[in-house]
């Protein structure tokens, strides 16, 4: 499977490039919008929450701490939402391609991941420059972003591909997940600190695999500390299980998918 995907690497990279270019076709500023949009969002959050509302994180005496906390959570959640959201519809959106061409169909989820990472890389790069200008760029713990990002992408692609296969046969899956994703966002400490959750409900976060992932980003970017690696173990195990499930489900149902599409 890996050798087949490698053989079609030109197809994958070409598809990523074409999609990126088509997004800004007939636009005067072109790809500059990729930078301007996150820059505007970061600026608005910083001005509103740091200067207007003067929001602060509990126990952190820093004017910009809550803005950094909010941006680090929303930007990384956006990557997860994009991969899973597009992953669940990728086979439906490319139905004509699947019927007309012969290629490893797992190329499609890979294209989704590369596109999402390209967008995220630009947006997150702007955010890191913003932290650098504020003098709040973490030191060595910044390297901890790499394994956390790899874990998040693995979890997202495993879940997205599984949902994508199921969505071909049961279209309600996509509708249900769109609703679930909204509740999932608010059940994850992104716009609020975990300390405001009542103690009797705080233990429920162990059932949310994205909670320790987002907390790891926030720990690195807000506090300049290494993440709690032990808290990421359940999410890592679940990610591997989802990837295995996605591959097995895809292999078993790939022949039926074309007929269903």
JOKA-V225101 format. One record per helix or strand of 3 or more residues. SS is the DSSP state (alpha for helix, beta for strand). FROM is the first residue (numbers start at 0). LEN is the number of residues. If there is no record, write none. Layout:
SS,FROM,LEN / SS,FROM,LEN
//
This chain:
alpha,1,6 / alpha,8,15 / alpha,31,21 / alpha,64,23 / alpha,89,4 / alpha,94,6 / alpha,106,28 / alpha,139,30 / alpha,171,16 / alpha,193,3 / alpha,198,9 / alpha,208,15 / alpha,228,32
//
